[in-house]
Amino acid sequence: MDFKLSEEQEMLRKMVRQFVDKEIMPYIGDWDANHHVEKNIYKRLAELNLMGVCIPEEYGGSGMDYNSLAIVCEELERGDTAFRTAVSVHTGLNSMTLLQWGNEQQKQKYLVPQAKGEKLAAYGLTEPNAGSDVKAMQTTAVRDGDDYILNGEKTWISLCDMADHFIVFAYTDKEKVHKGISAFIVERTMPGFSSKAIKGKLGIRAGNTGQIFFDNVRVPKENLLGEEGEGFKIAMSALDNGRFTVAAGACGIIMACLEASIDYCHERKTFGQEIGKHQLVQQMIANMEAKLQMARLLVYRAGELKNEGVRNTRETSLAKWQACNFANESANDAVQIHGAYGYSNEYPVERHLRNSKAPVIYEGTREIHTIMQAEYALGYRKDKPLRKMLPKWPSSKEYEKLNK
């Protein structure tokens, strides 16, 4: 397995990095401090064809492979978690799910404008009393002629006030438990839909997060995604894609903390020498470097399995669990290296520390992923191929050959 990036992927990394350095880095401190959501960034991402990186060109995307999506997420989170989160939700949780499970009519109506960045999309699974325990959800969808009537609410929804389209999960038959959950494409403009932002977040303050509500929202039957009762499978396959982007983004936090700490190590002097000369500081730098490389390898491994069209729940879970832990630990070390200044927003590391906590919780807490990995190792958990899989992409090496 060769994880060497293709020339096209290296160019993509360079482009996204330049974009982040120019259009995010100079302003993110103020945006974060003021809880400001800079909507223009999403327009610029669309102009750069970054809102549908791994979506085929026939559906309005860039037609790149899944590790190209990982590169975009890593570089965006190097700037700030808020912007990676938007791509994770829009592309990973929603658009890739439409690509995998949607029919042709749904793809043309919803996926094409999303991949082009003309419409923003989000994902509604979590509820006030249903997080890790998905089956505890209360949202219902009752068939009424040619429509379904949705009632309930979802919480911790990224892009809640900004997204045009949502993939929403609801019970169509609660007696069947997880086999009674179905997935629906919901539009913001449908009567009875409303949203409300959550204030006072510890981190990701430059992002829009909140609640969405359904008060007798009438959804046409053609907006049923997949088949009735397939919602749980669809939700879990979507999480395989979302977790992949979260893991890739965590590499960006590690990278940002490493870069900031190296700069500070050369800038700050104690006892007559740069603090980078002190062995305990070197230990923290070395740990960050090791964690960055390990996290990337886990992410790229999962990405190559995606490219091959192989179910990757186990590998993606491992990448998400470890990369997010590594990011949180690296951010904590970066604050320590900066000393008292690390506790101030004069330097970016305190923001990275705050931002790094949420990914350890969402899209499967570290405890859930710990249990998953143990069950795989013990043989209690085994994955079967899904009825529908994402389209295959050639590996980085093969892709480079095809373009010569």
matplotlib code that plots the C-alpha trace (Angstrom):
import matplotlib.pyplot as plt

x = [0.0, 1.6, 0.5, 2.6, 0.5, 0.1, 1.3, -2.4, -2.9, 0.3, -1.0, -4.4, -2.7, -0.7, -3.8, -5.8, -2.9, -2.5, -6.2, -6.1, -3.0, -4.6, -8.3, -8.6, -5.5, -5.4, -9.0, -9.8, -8.7, -11.4, -14.0, -13.5, -13.5, -16.7, -18.5, -18.7, -19.7, -18.0, -20.4, -18.2, -15.7, -18.2, -18.7, -15.0, -14.7, -17.3, -15.4, -12.4, -14.5, -13.8, -17.4, -17.6, -14.0, -14.7, -18.1, -17.9, -17.9, -21.2, -22.8, -21.1, -18.0, -14.3, -14.0, -11.0, -10.4, -11.3, -7.8, -8.0, -11.0, -8.8, -6.1, -8.7, -10.0, -6.6, -5.6, -8.8, -8.6, -5.1, -6.8, -9.8, -12.1, -15.2, -14.4, -13.4, -16.6, -18.6, -17.0, -17.4, -21.1, -21.8, -19.6, -18.9, -22.2, -24.7, -23.4, -21.5, -24.6, -26.7, -24.0, -24.2, -27.9, -29.8, -31.7, -30.9, -33.7, -32.5, -28.9, -29.9, -32.1, -29.9, -26.5, -25.5, -26.1, -24.4, -21.3, -21.1, -21.5, -24.6, -26.5, -25.3, -26.3, -26.4, -27.2, -29.7, -29.3, -28.5, -31.3, -31.4, -31.8, -30.3, -26.6, -24.6, -27.8, -29.3, -32.3, -33.5, -34.5, -38.0, -38.5, -41.2, -42.3, -45.9, -47.1, -50.0, -50.9, -48.0, -46.2, -44.6, -45.3, -42.2, -42.3, -39.5, -36.1, -32.4, -29.6, -25.9, -26.5, -23.7, -24.8, -28.3, -29.1, -27.3, -27.9, -30.5, -30.9, -30.8, -30.7, -32.9, -33.6, -36.9, -38.9, -41.4, -42.1, -40.9, -41.8, -39.1, -36.5, -33.4, -35.1, -37.9, -35.7, -35.9, -33.9, -35.4, -34.2, -35.7, -35.6, -35.3, -38.2, -40.7, -43.4, -43.0, -39.2, -37.2, -33.7, -32.0, -28.2, -26.6, -24.7, -21.9, -19.8, -16.4, -14.9, -15.6, -17.0, -16.6, -19.0, -22.8, -24.2, -27.7, -31.1, -33.6, -37.3, -40.0, -43.6, -45.8, -43.3, -44.8, -42.1, -43.0, -42.4, -39.9, -37.6, -37.3, -33.6, -33.1, -35.9, -38.2, -36.5, -32.9, -32.3, -30.0, -27.8, -27.7, -26.9, -24.0, -22.6, -22.8, -20.8, -18.1, -17.6, -18.1, -15.6, -13.1, -13.2, -13.0, -9.9, -8.3, -9.1, -7.5, -4.3, -4.7, -4.9, -1.8, 0.0, -1.1, 0.0, 3.4, 4.0, 3.0, 5.1, 8.2, 8.0, 7.6, 10.5, 12.8, 11.4, 11.3, 14.5, 15.0, 18.2, 20.2, 19.0, 16.0, 13.4, 13.6, 17.0, 15.4, 14.9, 11.4, 10.2, 11.8, 9.9, 6.6, 7.7, 8.7, 5.4, 3.5, 5.5, 5.0, 1.2, 0.9, 2.6, 0.6, -2.7, -2.1, -1.2, -4.5, -6.5, -4.8, -5.3, -9.0, -9.1, -7.5, -10.1, -12.8, -11.1, -11.2, -14.9, -14.4, -16.4, -14.1, -16.1, -13.3, -10.4, -12.3, -13.3, -9.7, -8.5, -11.1, -10.5, -6.7, -6.4, -8.8, -7.1, -3.7, -5.0, -6.4, -3.1, -1.0, -3.0, -2.6, 1.2, 1.3, -0.3, 2.3, 5.1, 3.8, 3.5, 1.4, 1.1, -0.5, -3.4, -3.9, -5.6, -2.5, -1.3, -3.6, -2.9, -5.6, -8.1, -6.8, -7.1, -10.7, -11.5, -9.9, -12.3, -15.4, -14.2, -13.3, -17.0, -19.0, -19.5, -18.8, -17.2, -13.8, -15.5, -17.8, -14.8, -12.9, -15.7, -16.0, -12.3, -12.4, -15.4, -13.7, -10.6, -12.6, -14.7, -18.0, -18.4, -18.2, -19.2, -21.1, -21.1, -23.9, -26.5, -25.0, -21.4, -19.6, -18.2, -14.6, -11.8, -8.3, -5.5, -3.2, -0.6, -3.1, -4.7, -1.3, -0.7, -4.2, -3.5, -0.1]
y = [0.0, 3.3, 6.5, 8.8, 11.7, 12.3, 15.5, 16.6, 16.0, 18.0, 20.9, 20.6, 20.8, 23.9, 25.6, 25.0, 26.0, 29.3, 30.0, 29.3, 31.5, 34.4, 34.3, 32.6, 33.0, 36.8, 37.0, 33.9, 35.3, 38.0, 35.7, 33.3, 35.9, 37.5, 34.3, 35.5, 33.1, 34.3, 33.1, 34.4, 31.7, 29.1, 31.0, 31.1, 27.3, 26.8, 29.0, 26.8, 23.7, 22.4, 21.7, 18.6, 17.4, 13.6, 13.9, 12.7, 15.4, 14.2, 15.4, 18.7, 17.7, 17.8, 14.1, 13.6, 10.6, 10.3, 11.1, 14.4, 15.2, 14.3, 16.8, 19.5, 18.8, 18.7, 22.0, 23.7, 22.7, 23.9, 27.3, 26.6, 23.7, 25.6, 25.4, 21.8, 21.0, 22.7, 20.6, 17.4, 18.0, 19.3, 16.8, 13.9, 13.4, 14.7, 14.8, 11.5, 9.9, 11.2, 9.8, 6.4, 6.1, 8.6, 7.8, 9.6, 12.1, 13.0, 13.3, 15.7, 17.8, 17.9, 16.5, 18.6, 22.0, 20.9, 19.6, 22.9, 24.8, 26.5, 25.0, 24.1, 20.8, 19.4, 16.2, 15.6, 12.5, 13.6, 14.6, 16.0, 12.4, 10.5, 10.8, 7.6, 5.7, 6.4, 4.1, 6.5, 9.1, 10.6, 12.2, 10.5, 10.4, 9.3, 8.4, 10.6, 9.8, 10.8, 12.5, 11.9, 14.2, 14.8, 15.9, 16.2, 18.0, 17.5, 19.1, 19.9, 20.4, 22.1, 24.7, 24.6, 28.2, 28.2, 24.8, 24.6, 20.8, 18.3, 14.6, 13.8, 10.5, 9.6, 6.6, 5.3, 2.3, 2.5, -1.1, -2.3, -0.3, 0.4, -1.4, 1.2, 4.2, 6.0, 8.8, 11.9, 14.8, 17.9, 21.5, 24.5, 26.2, 23.4, 24.8, 23.8, 23.7, 26.1, 26.4, 28.0, 28.5, 27.2, 29.9, 29.7, 26.9, 26.2, 26.0, 26.1, 29.6, 30.7, 28.0, 27.8, 25.0, 24.5, 22.9, 22.1, 21.6, 19.8, 20.9, 18.8, 19.2, 17.6, 15.8, 14.2, 10.5, 11.0, 12.6, 9.3, 8.4, 4.7, 2.4, 2.7, 1.1, 1.6, 4.7, 3.2, 1.6, 4.9, 6.8, 4.5, 4.6, 8.4, 8.4, 6.3, 9.3, 12.0, 10.3, 10.0, 13.8, 14.5, 12.3, 14.1, 17.4, 16.4, 16.1, 19.7, 20.7, 18.7, 20.4, 23.8, 23.2, 21.8, 24.8, 27.3, 25.6, 25.4, 29.1, 29.8, 27.5, 29.6, 32.9, 32.4, 32.1, 30.9, 30.4, 31.9, 29.7, 29.0, 26.9, 24.4, 23.4, 22.1, 18.3, 18.2, 20.8, 18.6, 15.7, 17.4, 18.5, 15.0, 13.6, 16.0, 15.0, 11.3, 11.8, 13.7, 11.0, 8.2, 10.0, 10.6, 7.0, 5.9, 8.4, 7.6, 3.9, 4.4, 6.6, 4.0, 1.5, 4.0, 4.3, 0.5, 0.5, -1.6, -1.1, 0.7, 1.1, -0.5, 1.4, 4.7, 4.3, 3.7, 6.7, 9.0, 7.8, 8.0, 11.2, 13.1, 12.0, 12.9, 16.4, 17.1, 15.9, 17.9, 21.1, 20.6, 20.2, 23.3, 25.4, 24.0, 24.9, 28.5, 28.7, 31.6, 33.0, 29.7, 30.6, 33.9, 34.4, 36.3, 33.0, 30.5, 27.4, 28.1, 28.2, 24.9, 23.4, 24.5, 23.4, 20.0, 18.9, 18.7, 16.1, 13.8, 13.8, 14.1, 11.4, 8.7, 9.6, 8.1, 5.7, 4.4, 4.0, 2.2, -0.3, -0.7, -1.5, -4.0, -5.7, -6.0, -7.5, -9.9, -11.0, -9.7, -7.2, -8.0, -5.8, -7.0, -5.2, -2.7, -2.8, 0.3, 1.5, 4.7, 4.6, 3.5, 5.8, 4.8, 4.9, 7.9, 6.0, 4.7, 8.2, 9.7, 7.2, 7.8, 11.5, 11.2]
z = [0.0, -1.2, 0.6, -1.5, -2.7, -6.4, -8.1, -8.3, -4.5, -3.7, -5.8, -4.0, -0.6, -1.7, -3.1, 0.1, 2.3, 0.4, 0.7, 4.5, 5.0, 3.0, 3.8, 7.2, 9.3, 9.4, 10.7, 12.6, 16.0, 15.7, 14.2, 17.1, 19.8, 18.4, 17.6, 14.1, 11.3, 8.1, 5.4, 2.6, 3.2, 2.0, -1.2, -1.7, -1.1, -3.7, -6.2, -5.6, -6.3, -2.7, -1.7, -3.8, -3.9, -4.1, -5.9, -9.6, -12.2, -13.7, -10.4, -10.2, -8.2, -8.8, -9.3, -7.0, -4.7, -1.0, 0.2, -1.7, 0.6, 3.6, 2.4, 2.1, 5.6, 7.1, 5.6, 6.5, 10.1, 10.2, 9.9, 12.2, 13.0, 12.0, 8.3, 8.3, 10.1, 7.4, 4.7, 6.9, 7.3, 3.8, 1.9, 4.2, 6.0, 3.4, -0.2, 0.0, 1.5, -1.4, -3.8, -2.1, -1.4, -3.5, -6.7, -9.9, -9.4, -5.9, -7.1, -9.9, -7.6, -4.5, -5.0, -8.1, -6.6, -3.3, -5.1, -7.0, -3.7, -4.8, -1.9, 1.6, 3.2, 6.7, 8.6, 11.4, 13.6, 17.2, 19.5, 23.1, 24.5, 21.6, 20.9, 21.1, 21.6, 18.2, 18.8, 21.6, 19.0, 19.3, 15.8, 13.9, 10.2, 9.7, 6.1, 4.9, 1.3, -0.9, 2.0, 5.3, 8.3, 10.4, 14.0, 16.5, 16.9, 16.4, 18.2, 17.8, 14.0, 12.2, 9.7, 11.3, 10.3, 7.0, 5.3, 2.5, 2.6, 5.5, 5.7, 8.7, 10.4, 12.0, 13.1, 10.5, 12.7, 16.3, 17.1, 14.7, 16.7, 14.5, 11.5, 11.8, 11.2, 7.8, 6.2, 4.5, 2.5, 4.1, 2.7, 4.9, 3.1, 3.9, 6.2, 9.9, 9.7, 12.0, 13.5, 16.4, 17.1, 20.3, 22.1, 24.7, 23.1, 24.5, 21.0, 17.2, 17.9, 14.3, 13.3, 13.2, 15.5, 16.9, 16.8, 14.0, 14.7, 12.7, 13.4, 11.1, 8.3, 5.1, 3.2, -0.2, -0.5, -3.3, -0.6, 1.2, 1.0, 0.3, 1.4, 4.4, 7.3, 5.9, 7.9, 10.5, 7.9, 6.0, 9.1, 10.0, 6.5, 6.6, 9.8, 8.1, 5.8, 8.4, 10.8, 8.0, 7.5, 11.3, 11.5, 8.6, 10.2, 13.5, 11.6, 10.8, 14.4, 15.2, 12.3, 13.4, 17.0, 15.8, 13.6, 16.3, 18.9, 16.6, 15.9, 19.6, 20.5, 18.3, 19.5, 23.3, 25.4, 28.9, 30.9, 28.1, 25.2, 23.0, 24.8, 21.9, 23.4, 26.5, 26.4, 27.9, 25.3, 22.6, 24.0, 23.4, 19.9, 19.1, 20.3, 18.1, 15.1, 15.8, 16.4, 13.1, 11.1, 12.8, 12.4, 8.7, 8.1, 9.7, 7.7, 4.4, 5.0, 5.5, 2.4, 0.2, 1.4, 0.4, -3.0, -3.5, -2.6, 0.5, 3.7, 6.2, 9.4, 11.5, 10.0, 10.0, 13.6, 14.6, 12.6, 14.1, 17.7, 17.6, 15.5, 17.6, 20.8, 19.3, 18.4, 21.9, 23.4, 21.0, 21.7, 25.4, 24.9, 22.6, 25.4, 27.9, 25.5, 25.3, 29.0, 30.3, 26.8, 25.7, 28.1, 26.1, 22.8, 21.8, 20.4, 18.5, 20.6, 23.2, 20.4, 19.1, 22.5, 22.8, 19.3, 19.8, 22.5, 20.4, 17.9, 20.8, 21.5, 18.3, 15.6, 18.1, 21.5, 22.2, 24.5, 21.7, 19.4, 22.2, 22.6, 18.8, 18.4, 21.3, 19.8, 16.5, 18.1, 20.2, 17.2, 18.6, 15.8, 12.1, 9.1, 6.1, 2.7, 2.4, -0.3, -1.7, -1.6, -2.6, -6.1, -6.4, -7.2, -8.5, -5.9, -5.9, -7.9, -10.5, -10.8, -11.6, -14.3, -15.8, -16.1, -17.8]

ax = plt.figure().add_subplot(projection="3d")
ax.plot(x, y, z, "-o")
ax.set_aspect("equal")
plt.show()
